[in-house]
Amino acid sequence: MTQAGMAGPDPAARLLRDGFEGGAFSPRSGLYYRDNAEQRAGSYRFVQEGARAGKSALELTVVPHCAPGALRCSERAEVWQDTRNRVPYEEGVWTALSMRLGAPVPQDDHRYVMMQWKREIRPGAEGDFSPFLALRMRAGVLFATIESNYHPPRPGLPRPEKGQCPRGLVPVWLRPDTGQMRFLVAVGAGWRPELAREFDRCSDALRLSGPGFLPAARPVWHDYLFYTRPGPGGEGQIELVVDGRRVVRAEGVIGAAGAGLGPHQYFKFGPYRDAHQSRWTLYFDSFARGPACRAVAPAAVCAGLGE
């Protein structure tokens, strides 16, 4: 292994870790706090109190920065992976990360994002592409979404009832104006139909297995584990595991293909929201990314997933 803690030339084969113990990001992780205009709403600290493991954790906070009611202005305190550690887009990779919501947990109906996986966009490309996987929150309830290119719904499919589709179908928000569609793949305690108002169609372009239930949005630690392998042509797969138990496995059209998109996927985490007038804090610990489940998670968890 090199001094950066990486083995082999293939980024997907590298084992990256950070327990946020040293008062700075570990060179073994490739993580860094990005400095740009949106990130100036945020800050980060390595804090000693209440860590998930070891002696410290990472605290990420956003405060009001945009003008009140500003449109297309976001506030972020996100941690990124450097470009040399980005994984080829359609290769699979495992990521583990513990997260605790700071108190008070926002309860308003607003856009809150905590983790997201995206495809690179080349400089000068037209349009914007949403994350192919995101952990979100609305009205104090967690939910997870998967994004793909837009596929017109097959004729004759039913509409959701009370926010739910019949077995074998997935609620989806069709967005033909952006060439995308967003699937609702897991929801937390307290989810109610009015929170799924955009997801007003059913789709068979994605197959889900698992209970689909995320934990309640409370200021307690949870251990997250993800497998991400985009496949815009229908061969994609995602695993979402919380506290050692599968929440959902998704298979099918995952991620975007098209002009202007780059060859890699990348992960970033931390509070991201539209303009707001309050303070919002998240805590993270025990980051790991690797080519196999057992490289980043306990063997018993991986065995339960069939890995």
HUTAVEN-V413928 format. One record per pair of residues at least 24 apart in sequence whose ideal C-beta (glycine too) atoms are under 6 Angstrom apart, sorted by the first residue. I is the first residue (numbers start at 1). J is the second residue. Records with the same first field share a line. If there is no record, write none. Layout:
# HUTAVEN-V413928
I: J ; J
This chain:
# HUTAVEN-V413928
11: 85 ; 87
12: 87 ; 91 ; 93 ; 291
13: 291
15: 290 ; 295
16: 289
17: 288
18: 287
19: 54 ; 286
20: 46 ; 56 ; 57 ; 58
21: 54 ; 56
30: 81 ; 82 ; 85
31: 79
33: 79
34: 80
38: 74 ; 76
39: 76
41: 65 ; 75
42: 76 ; 77
51: 285
52: 98 ; 221 ; 285 ; 286
53: 285 ; 286
57: 283 ; 285
58: 284
59: 283
60: 270 ; 271 ; 282
61: 281
62: 271 ; 280
63: 279
64: 277
66: 275
70: 275
73: 275
74: 274
75: 273
76: 272
77: 270 ; 271
78: 268 ; 270 ; 272
79: 269 ; 270
80: 268
81: 266 ; 267
86: 264 ; 266
87: 265
89: 119 ; 230 ; 263 ; 264 ; 265
90: 230
92: 229
94: 227 ; 290 ; 293 ; 296
95: 226 ; 267 ; 289
96: 225 ; 288 ; 296 ; 297
97: 224 ; 287
98: 221 ; 223 ; 285 ; 286
99: 284
100: 221 ; 283
101: 217 ; 219
102: 281 ; 282
103: 219
105: 140 ; 217
107: 140
109: 138 ; 139
111: 273 ; 274
112: 137 ; 273
113: 272
115: 269
117: 228 ; 265 ; 267
118: 266
119: 256 ; 261 ; 265
120: 262 ; 264
122: 260 ; 262
125: 260
129: 256
132: 230 ; 254 ; 255
133: 228 ; 238
137: 217
138: 195
139: 195
140: 217
141: 188 ; 190 ; 191
142: 188 ; 214 ; 217
143: 187
144: 185 ; 186
145: 182
146: 183 ; 185 ; 250 ; 254
147: 180 ; 182
148: 181 ; 253 ; 254
149: 232 ; 256
150: 176 ; 179 ; 180 ; 181
151: 205
153: 201 ; 203
157: 202
158: 202
160: 202
162: 193
163: 193 ; 196
165: 202
169: 202 ; 204
170: 203 ; 206 ; 208
171: 199
172: 201 ; 203
173: 198 ; 199
174: 201
185: 248 ; 250
186: 212 ; 214 ; 247 ; 248
188: 214 ; 216 ; 217
189: 216
205: 252 ; 253
206: 250 ; 252
207: 251 ; 252
208: 248 ; 250
209: 249
210: 246 ; 247 ; 248 ; 249
212: 248
214: 247
225: 297
230: 254 ; 255
232: 256 ; 257
244: 301
